[in-house]
């Protein structure tokens, strides 16, 4: 049995997971190593150098591992391998050293992780993967493990109704509501911010987590949603939906109405937009098609994001065009003309989830870009960006950067293999680190600091 504990720390120190990555290793007499670069561009190379015994993941990192597996299987099948053989070979090679050769346990937290991703990691690396839930204000420890409340941390909890989202403690078959807790390590308040402190506690002293839970039994809590129109993406970034929609409505020239959609299982946003069709028609000189509207609105969103100084994860990756306005009559606006988000989700949720699935399929095209026959380096790089970002099309001579198109540092990891194959000279960008070629052939690792 391994006695030495070794971890790698990559989350920021203002996040409880960042601190736990260090505290837990030192408390067990082990060692904690920091990633070389703060943008996570060397994360997987650093993991293979450190060879950790335990790893604590955020969901976005798990997604990248799973996407690499899918891409490698598709690449081998495209080269003529049998699908079952390719799947087995990729799993065996990744098990050997993709995450080092000493890993015996992993955990994932900060936001929910897709079940298929958790299952793959547990099976491929033959290790338990424990999903926990917690928040920094509750004291920096996990309040649930495997959806079960941790009694030594949580002294008391209750669910509060969220009528604006349709969640009630009387819901059947299980009660639902915002999780309110009292923990042994919860904060007393924010430093010199009495208004902010008052906003996170109820009259009985319970901490309001902002997370909507479903209670399936005593101490059995399953995450359902976020309150206050705040989405926590899979890379643990929070997105305030209300202010973001206001920014796009204020800066967008072609946006009449907008519904921003995201999920804690995903790392990027999608939107439904009711465009200013008349204005778009004047700009084009003819009645626009849905595809023309989509291209115009995407450009408008990106221009608005640049003008407002938004972060890359706040830029929607794609748009669903809706010609019918949101109204009181069709149930998408309230009597005071505010968007009814539950109704919007019911109406557009299936279409938006189908768009996510199509983007997942496009990301697997990254593997095919490693094949011989692409006409030019520029077109191969554009193809890598298109597949990685799930874009329907991308002009190779576009002046937009990866960030302008909605990419983040974690997502850019998956492009590195294509960048290295596209150019004879080393890539100077620090934003790619998934291995190239077969999963057992890793790129050269520089140890010069």
C-alpha positions, 0 to 999 in steps of 0.5 A, a space after each residue: 500500500 502506498 504510504 507517500 501522498 503526492 498531489 498536484 495543485 492547480 485550482 486558485 487559492 481563493 477557492 476551497 478546492 485550491 487550498 484542499 489540494 495543498 492542505 490534504 497532502 501536507 496533513 498526510 505528510 506528503 507533498 504538493 506540486 504546483 502546475 508550471 503555468 497558471 493558465 492550465 496549458 501544461 496541466 497534463 504534462 505536469 501530472 505526468 511529471 509529478 506522478 501523483 498518488 491522488 488527484 482532485 479534479 474539477 469537471 472540466 479537467 475530467 471532460 478533457 480526459 474523456 474527449 481525448 479518449 473519444 478522439 483517439 478511438 475515432 482516429 484509430 477507427 479512421 485508420 482502419 482499426 476495429 472499433 472494439 480493438 481501438 477502444 481497448 487499446 486506447 483505454 490500456 495505453 491511457 491507463 498506463 501513464 496518461 495520469 502518471 503511474 502511481 494514481 490510486 484515487 481521485 475526487 471531483 467536485 466544484 460542480 456536477 460531472 456527467 455520469 458517463 465521464 465519471 464512469 469512464 475515468 473509474 473504469 479506465 484507470 481502475 480507481 474510485 472516483 468520489 464526487 463531493 459537493 461543498 462551497 467555500 462559505 460553508 467552510 471549505 470542506 465537502 458537505 456531501 460525498 456521493 450525494 450523502 450528507 457528511 454528518 461531521 461537517 453538516 450540523 443541520 440543513 433544510 430546503 427552502 422553496 424557490 417559487 420563481 423556479 418552481 421548486 417546492 418542499 412539497 414536490 413529488 416524488 421528492 422535496 426540492 428547494 434551495 439548500 440551507 445549511 449550518 456547518 461546523 466550519 461556516 464563515 461568520 460573514 464577509 470582511 467589512 461587508 455587512 450587506 453581503 453578509 446579511 444576504 447569505 444568511 436567513 433569519 435562523 442563521 442558516 447559510 443559503 448556498 444558492 444550490 437547488 437540491 432534491 432530497 431523495 431520502 434522509 441525508 440523500 441530496 442530489 443537485 438540481 439547479 442554481 438559484 438567482 439565475 447563476 450558472 456554474 460551468 463545468 470549469 467552476 466558473 460562475 456566470 450571472 445570467 441576468 446581467 449577461 443578458 442585459 449586456 448583450 441586449 444593451 450592446 447588441 444591435 441585432 438582438 431584440 430578446 435573448 435567453 442564455 442557456 448553460 449547464 454545470 455539465 458543460 463548459 460553455 454557453 448557448 443562447 436563443 435570440 429573437 433577432 431584429 429581422 427588419 434591421 438585419 434585412 436592411 443590412 443584407 439588402 434582402 429578407 434574411 434566412 435563419 443561417 444568415 441571421 445566425 451568422 449576423 447574431 454570432 458576430 453581434 454577440 462577439 462584438 458586444 462581448 469585446 465592447 463590454 470586456 467579457 470573459 471568454 466563457 461568457 461568450 455564447 458558442 452558438 445561437 438558436 434563432 427564434 423568429 417568434 418573440 417571447 410574449 405573455 401570450 405564449 407563456 415566455 414572459 411574466 405579467 411584468 414582462 420578465 422572462 420566465 426561465 422555467 418556461 423558456 427552458 421547457 420550450 428550448 431545452 431539448 433543442 439546445 441540448 441537441 446542439 451540445 451533442 452535435 458540438 460534442 460530435 464535432 469535437 471528435 473531428 479533432 482526431 481526423 485532423 491528424 490524418 495526412 491530406 489537409 491542404 494547408 497549415 492555415 486550414 488545418 489550424 482553422 479546422 482544429 479551432 472549428 472542431 474544438 469550439 463546436 462551430 458550424 463554420 470558421 473562415 481561416 483568415 478570420 482575425 478573431 482569436 481563440 478567446 474571441 470565439 469563446 474558447 478557454 484555457 482548458 478547452 484550448 488544451 485539446 488543440 495542442 496536438 493539431 498545432 504541433 502537427 500543423 507547423 514545422 516550428 514549435 508552437 509558441 502558444 501556451 494553450 495546448 497540451 493534449 498528447 499528439 499521435 497515439 495515446 502512448 506517444 507523449 510530446 516532448 516535455 521541457 523542464 527548463 524554467 
